Amino acid sequence: MLVLIVIIVLIGGGMWVWPFLAGILGISSVTDKPGALRHIRQLMVTYDISPGEVETTFIAPAAVDAASTKRDKGDIAKTLFVYLGAIFILAGIGTYIGMFWSSMGSVMRIFVTLGIGYILLLVLVSALHGNKYPRAVGPLTFAMVFMMVGGWLVLIDEVFPSTGNWRNVVLFVSGTMAVHMGVLFGKYQRTLFAVFGLFFVYGFMQVGLDMLGMSYAHIAIVLGASLFLVGTALEKTPQRVLAELALLIGSFWLNGGLFDVIANATAANWASLIIGVCLVITAYGLHKADRYPRLIGLGYLIGSAMLYAGLFDLVQNTPIELLYLAVTASILYACVVLQSRAMLLTTVLAMLSFIGYFSAKHFVDSLGWPVTLVLTGIVFLGVGMIAIRVKRAI
């Protein structure tokens, strides 16, 4: 029975939940021709695509596809054997390290970790220089980073076994790997090198600022703001595919730090309200610029949810409780104007939750109150239908 329930939940989630969430967040919100055109325009603005490029791709798609997918069986077999060879080599190295680690000396431990990491680095540079195996660059990069990070940790542990300051270790390893990734990116301009480079750079700065005595909230504000600027700068580079992710992480990081600062200065409800308003305003700015529809939906969703949570906590059990319903009704109008289903979801839930709370508090035994709500709803529906007919007549 439990297995049957799990299967039903998974199937139901695949059929209903995930498409519903995708639609709410604006990930797949195209349902008609005008919506499709708006989505295409947003993609063109986000990725700096000109109408001429679209026309060229549309006129001659067959030639482009033929040029990009023309691969003979020998090329496929060569790539397959390269992948298989790399997998077996890494599996053999891992098995050897696991079997004989305790019996190895310090030099051997350093060689089978850091040494192999640098050997993989040489192989990676060779593959990049000759551009013979472009599909092997990604796996080689991951394997090289994993072995080099582990190797440097092993080296430090073997040479300085008594060290107990993990911050110095992380600072050294992050800085060293950031230099390696920066050199590789400067030479070959690969997006994967930029990802790892940013990861190690921000790890270095996180630990460095912590060692300087800065609080976690202020560190989050500084690093989040800087990453937001980095994401903005990435929009004008060949690595613009990273811009959306950088803006997302930077926004969460920055607003997380601001939330802690405001909460410590005032209260958590004020922090939730202020940060929620800021997120909604940021999403509105992106909406007006027709950029990053997924970030717009996420900003509206999380920002409005924080706004409603903070506002309710502020007005609850006060003489201005009904102000909450007025605010949600006003934002409901904004949802219709902006055509934001993400904010519409949180607004409807907020209004229904408040009406339920208010009814349970003041009209728990009154039959007239639910009847009044139903009649009011019918009136609103009627007004809406009349407005639609008038608009069509005009």
C-alpha positions as CSV (number, residue, x, y, z in Angstrom):
1,M,0.0,0.0,0.0
2,L,2.8,2.4,0.9
3,V,4.6,1.7,-2.5
4,L,1.3,2.3,-4.3
5,I,0.8,5.6,-2.5
6,V,4.3,6.7,-3.4
7,I,3.8,5.7,-7.1
8,I,0.5,7.7,-7.2
9,V,2.1,10.7,-5.6
10,L,5.1,10.6,-8.1
11,I,2.8,10.2,-11.1
12,G,0.5,12.9,-9.9
13,G,3.4,15.2,-9.2
14,G,4.8,14.7,-12.6
15,M,1.4,15.3,-14.3
16,W,0.1,18.2,-12.2
17,V,2.4,19.6,-9.6
18,W,5.5,20.4,-11.6
19,P,3.7,21.8,-14.6
20,F,1.6,23.9,-12.2
21,L,4.7,25.3,-10.5
22,A,6.4,25.9,-13.8
23,G,3.4,27.9,-14.9
24,I,3.2,29.8,-11.6
25,L,6.9,30.8,-11.8
26,G,6.6,31.8,-15.5
27,I,9.0,29.1,-16.6
28,S,6.5,27.8,-19.2
29,S,3.8,30.5,-19.3
30,V,3.2,30.5,-23.0
31,T,-0.5,29.6,-23.8
32,D,-1.2,31.8,-26.8
33,K,0.5,33.7,-29.7
34,P,0.9,37.0,-27.8
35,G,2.4,35.2,-24.9
36,A,4.8,33.3,-27.2
37,L,5.9,36.6,-28.8
38,R,6.5,38.2,-25.4
39,H,8.5,35.2,-24.3
40,I,10.6,35.3,-27.5
41,R,11.2,39.0,-27.0
42,Q,12.3,38.4,-23.4
43,L,14.8,35.7,-24.6
44,M,16.1,38.0,-27.3
45,V,16.7,40.8,-24.8
46,T,18.3,38.5,-22.2
47,Y,20.7,36.8,-24.6
48,D,21.3,39.9,-26.9
49,I,19.9,38.2,-30.0
50,S,19.2,40.5,-33.0
51,P,16.3,40.1,-35.4
52,G,18.7,39.4,-38.2
53,E,20.2,36.4,-36.3
54,V,16.7,35.0,-35.8
55,E,15.9,35.5,-39.5
56,T,19.1,33.8,-40.6
57,T,18.5,30.8,-38.3
58,F,14.9,30.6,-39.4
59,I,15.6,30.7,-43.1
60,A,18.4,28.1,-43.2
61,P,17.8,25.8,-40.2
62,A,18.6,22.7,-42.2
63,A,22.1,23.8,-43.1
64,V,22.8,24.8,-39.5
65,D,21.6,21.5,-38.2
66,A,23.5,19.5,-40.8
67,A,26.7,21.3,-40.0
68,S,26.3,20.9,-36.2
69,T,25.2,17.2,-36.2
70,K,27.3,15.7,-39.0
71,R,29.3,13.1,-37.1
72,D,30.4,9.7,-38.5
73,K,30.5,6.5,-36.6
74,G,34.2,6.6,-36.1
75,D,33.9,9.9,-34.2
76,I,31.2,8.5,-32.0
77,A,33.2,5.3,-31.3
78,K,36.3,7.4,-30.5
79,T,34.4,9.6,-28.0
80,L,32.8,6.5,-26.4
81,F,36.2,4.9,-25.9
82,V,37.7,8.1,-24.5
83,Y,34.9,8.3,-21.9
84,L,35.2,4.6,-21.0
85,G,39.0,4.9,-20.7
86,A,38.7,8.0,-18.4
87,I,36.1,6.2,-16.2
88,F,38.2,3.1,-15.8
89,I,41.4,5.1,-15.1
90,L,39.6,7.2,-12.3
91,A,38.0,4.0,-11.0
92,G,41.4,2.3,-10.8
93,I,43.0,5.3,-9.0
94,G,40.1,5.5,-6.5
95,T,40.2,1.8,-5.8
96,Y,44.0,1.8,-5.3
97,I,43.8,4.8,-2.9
98,G,41.0,3.1,-0.9
99,M,42.8,-0.2,-0.7
100,F,46.3,1.0,0.2
101,W,45.8,4.4,1.8
102,S,46.6,3.3,5.4
103,S,49.9,1.6,4.3
104,M,51.1,4.5,2.2
105,G,53.7,6.9,3.3
106,S,53.3,10.7,3.3
107,V,55.0,11.2,0.0
108,M,52.9,8.5,-1.7
109,R,49.7,9.9,-0.3
110,I,50.5,13.4,-1.7
111,F,51.5,11.9,-5.1
112,V,48.3,9.9,-5.6
113,T,46.2,12.9,-4.8
114,L,47.9,16.2,-5.6
115,G,50.3,14.7,-8.1
116,I,47.5,13.0,-10.1
117,G,45.6,16.3,-9.9
118,Y,48.4,18.1,-11.6
119,I,48.8,15.3,-14.1
120,L,45.1,15.7,-14.9
121,L,45.7,19.4,-15.3
122,L,48.4,18.7,-17.9
123,V,46.1,16.4,-19.8
124,L,43.3,19.0,-19.6
125,V,45.7,21.7,-21.0
126,S,46.8,19.3,-23.8
127,A,43.1,18.6,-24.7
128,L,42.3,22.3,-24.7
129,H,45.4,23.3,-26.7
130,G,44.8,20.8,-29.5
131,N,41.1,20.9,-29.2
132,K,41.0,17.2,-30.1
133,Y,38.6,16.1,-27.4
134,P,36.2,19.0,-26.6
135,R,33.7,16.7,-24.9
136,A,36.3,15.5,-22.5
137,V,37.1,19.0,-21.2
138,G,34.2,19.0,-18.7
139,P,34.9,15.6,-17.1
140,L,38.6,16.3,-17.0
141,T,37.9,19.7,-15.3
142,F,35.7,18.1,-12.6
143,A,38.2,15.3,-11.9
144,M,41.2,17.7,-11.8
145,V,39.4,20.1,-9.4
146,F,38.4,17.2,-7.1
147,M,41.9,15.7,-7.1
148,M,43.7,19.0,-6.6
149,V,41.5,20.2,-3.7
150,G,41.8,16.8,-2.0
151,G,45.5,16.8,-2.7
152,W,46.2,20.2,-1.2
153,L,44.2,19.1,1.9
154,V,46.2,15.9,2.2
155,L,49.5,17.9,1.7
156,I,48.6,20.3,4.5
157,D,47.5,17.4,6.8
158,E,50.7,15.5,6.2
159,V,53.1,18.5,6.5
160,F,51.2,20.3,9.3
161,P,49.4,17.6,11.2
162,S,49.0,19.7,14.3
163,T,47.2,22.6,12.6
164,G,43.7,23.2,14.0
165,N,42.8,26.4,12.2
166,W,40.5,25.3,9.4
167,R,40.1,28.9,8.2
168,N,43.7,29.1,7.2
169,V,43.4,25.8,5.4
170,V,40.3,26.9,3.5
171,L,41.8,30.3,2.8
172,F,45.0,28.7,1.3
173,V,43.2,26.1,-0.8
174,S,40.6,28.5,-2.1
175,G,43.1,31.1,-3.0
176,T,45.4,28.5,-4.8
177,M,42.5,27.0,-6.7
178,A,41.2,30.5,-7.6
179,V,44.6,31.3,-9.2
180,H,44.6,28.1,-11.2
181,M,41.0,28.6,-12.5
182,G,41.8,32.3,-13.2
183,V,44.8,31.4,-15.3
184,L,42.9,28.7,-17.2
185,F,39.9,31.0,-17.8
186,G,42.2,33.9,-19.0
187,K,43.8,31.5,-21.5
188,Y,40.9,29.5,-22.8
189,Q,37.7,31.5,-21.9
190,R,35.7,28.5,-20.9
191,T,32.5,29.0,-18.9
192,L,33.2,26.0,-16.6
193,F,36.5,27.7,-15.6
194,A,34.6,30.8,-14.7
195,V,32.1,28.9,-12.6
196,F,34.9,27.2,-10.6
197,G,36.9,30.5,-10.4
198,L,34.0,32.4,-9.0
199,F,33.3,29.5,-6.5
200,F,36.8,29.6,-5.1
201,V,37.1,33.4,-5.2
202,Y,34.0,33.8,-3.1
203,G,35.0,31.0,-0.8
204,F,38.3,32.8,-0.3
205,M,36.6,36.1,0.4
206,Q,34.0,34.5,2.7
207,V,36.7,33.0,5.0
208,G,38.9,36.1,4.7
209,L,36.2,38.5,5.8
210,D,35.3,36.1,8.6
211,M,38.9,36.1,9.8
212,L,38.8,39.9,9.8
213,G,36.0,39.8,12.4
214,M,33.1,40.8,10.1
215,S,29.7,39.5,11.0
216,Y,28.0,36.9,8.8
217,A,25.2,39.4,8.0
218,H,27.6,42.0,6.7
219,I,29.6,39.4,4.8
220,A,26.5,38.3,3.1
221,I,25.6,41.9,2.1
222,V,29.1,42.6,0.8
223,L,29.5,39.3,-1.2
224,G,25.8,39.3,-2.4
225,A,26.1,42.8,-3.7
226,S,29.4,42.1,-5.4
227,L,28.0,38.9,-7.0
228,F,25.0,40.9,-8.2
229,L,27.4,43.3,-9.9
230,V,29.3,40.4,-11.3
231,G,26.1,38.9,-12.8
232,T,25.3,42.3,-14.4
233,A,28.8,42.4,-15.9
234,L,28.5,38.8,-17.2
235,E,25.5,39.9,-19.4
236,K,28.0,41.6,-21.7
237,T,30.4,38.7,-22.0
238,P,30.4,35.3,-23.8
239,Q,29.6,33.8,-20.4
240,R,26.2,35.5,-20.2
241,V,24.7,32.1,-19.5
242,L,26.0,32.5,-16.0
243,A,24.4,35.9,-15.5
244,E,21.0,34.7,-14.4
245,L,22.4,32.2,-11.9
246,A,24.8,34.9,-10.5
247,L,21.9,37.4,-10.1
248,L,19.8,34.8,-8.3
249,I,22.5,33.7,-5.8
250,G,23.6,37.3,-5.3
251,S,20.0,38.5,-4.6
252,F,19.4,35.7,-2.1
253,W,22.8,36.4,-0.4
254,L,22.3,40.1,-0.3
255,N,18.7,40.0,1.0
256,G,19.6,37.3,3.5
257,G,22.2,39.6,5.0
258,L,19.9,42.6,4.9
259,F,17.2,40.6,6.7
260,D,19.5,39.7,9.5
261,V,20.6,43.3,9.9
262,I,17.0,44.7,9.9
263,A,15.8,42.0,12.2
264,N,18.5,42.7,14.7
265,A,17.8,46.4,14.6
266,T,14.0,46.2,14.7
267,A,12.1,42.9,14.6
268,A,11.7,39.9,12.2
269,N,8.3,41.1,11.0
270,W,9.6,44.4,9.9
271,A,12.6,42.7,8.2
272,S,10.2,40.4,6.4
273,L,8.0,43.3,5.2
274,I,10.9,45.5,4.0
275,I,12.8,42.7,2.3
276,G,9.6,41.5,0.7
277,V,8.9,44.9,-0.7
278,C,12.4,45.2,-2.0
279,L,12.1,41.8,-3.8
280,V,8.9,42.8,-5.4
281,I,10.3,46.1,-6.6
282,T,13.4,44.3,-8.0
283,A,11.1,41.9,-9.8
284,Y,9.1,44.8,-11.2
285,G,12.3,46.4,-12.5
286,L,13.2,43.2,-14.3
287,H,9.6,42.9,-15.6
288,K,9.8,46.4,-17.1
289,A,13.1,45.6,-18.7
290,D,11.8,42.3,-20.1
291,R,14.7,40.4,-18.7
292,Y,14.9,37.0,-17.0
293,P,11.3,35.8,-16.7
294,R,12.2,33.1,-14.3
295,L,13.8,35.6,-11.9
296,I,10.7,37.8,-12.2
297,G,8.3,35.0,-11.2
298,L,10.5,33.9,-8.3
299,G,11.0,37.5,-7.1
300,Y,7.2,38.1,-7.2
301,L,6.5,34.8,-5.4
302,I,9.0,35.0,-2.6
303,G,8.8,38.8,-2.2
304,S,5.0,38.9,-1.9
305,A,5.0,35.9,0.5
306,M,7.5,37.7,2.8
307,L,5.5,41.0,2.5
308,Y,2.2,39.3,3.5
309,A,3.8,37.4,6.3
310,G,5.5,40.4,7.8
311,L,2.4,42.7,7.4
312,F,0.1,40.1,9.0
313,D,2.4,39.8,12.0
314,L,2.4,43.6,12.4
315,V,-1.3,44.2,12.2
316,Q,-2.6,41.1,14.0
317,N,-4.6,41.8,17.1
318,T,-4.5,45.6,16.4
319,P,-7.3,48.0,15.5
320,I,-6.0,48.2,11.9
321,E,-6.3,44.4,11.2
322,L,-8.6,45.1,8.2
323,L,-5.8,47.1,6.6
324,Y,-4.3,43.7,5.7
325,L,-7.3,42.9,3.5
326,A,-7.1,46.4,1.9
327,V,-3.5,45.9,1.0
328,T,-4.1,42.4,-0.5
329,A,-7.0,43.7,-2.5
330,S,-4.8,46.5,-3.9
331,I,-2.0,44.1,-4.8
332,L,-4.6,41.9,-6.4
333,Y,-5.2,44.8,-8.8
334,A,-1.5,45.0,-9.5
335,C,-1.4,41.2,-10.2
336,V,-4.0,41.7,-12.9
337,V,-2.2,44.7,-14.4
338,L,1.2,43.0,-14.3
339,Q,-0.2,39.6,-15.4
340,S,1.9,37.9,-12.6
341,R,0.5,34.5,-11.7
342,A,3.2,34.0,-9.1
343,M,2.1,37.1,-7.1
344,L,-1.5,36.2,-7.8
345,L,-1.0,32.8,-6.1
346,T,0.3,34.4,-2.9
347,T,-2.2,37.1,-2.9
348,V,-5.2,34.8,-3.2
349,L,-3.8,32.5,-0.5
350,A,-3.2,35.6,1.7
351,M,-6.7,36.9,1.2
352,L,-8.3,33.5,1.8
353,S,-6.2,32.9,4.9
354,F,-7.0,36.3,6.4
355,I,-10.8,35.9,5.7
356,G,-10.7,32.5,7.4
357,Y,-8.8,33.9,10.4
358,F,-11.0,37.0,10.7
359,S,-14.2,34.8,10.4
360,A,-13.0,32.4,13.1
361,K,-12.1,35.3,15.4
362,H,-15.2,37.5,15.1
363,F,-18.0,35.4,13.4
364,V,-17.5,31.9,14.6
365,D,-21.2,31.3,15.4
366,S,-22.8,33.7,12.9
367,L,-24.6,32.2,9.9
368,G,-25.0,35.5,8.2
369,W,-21.2,36.0,7.7
370,P,-20.5,33.1,5.3
371,V,-23.7,34.0,3.4
372,T,-22.5,37.6,3.1
373,L,-19.1,36.4,1.8
374,V,-20.8,34.2,-0.8
375,L,-23.1,37.0,-2.0
376,T,-20.2,39.4,-2.1
377,G,-18.3,36.9,-4.2
378,I,-21.2,36.5,-6.6
379,V,-21.4,40.3,-7.0
380,F,-17.7,40.6,-7.8
381,L,-18.0,37.8,-10.4
382,G,-21.0,39.5,-12.0
383,V,-19.1,42.8,-12.1
384,G,-16.1,41.1,-13.7
385,M,-18.3,39.4,-16.4
386,I,-19.9,42.8,-17.2
387,A,-16.5,44.5,-17.5
388,I,-15.3,41.8,-19.9
389,R,-18.4,42.2,-22.1
390,V,-18.0,46.0,-22.1
391,K,-14.4,45.7,-23.0
392,R,-15.2,43.4,-26.0
393,A,-18.0,45.8,-27.1
394,I,-15.6,48.7,-27.1
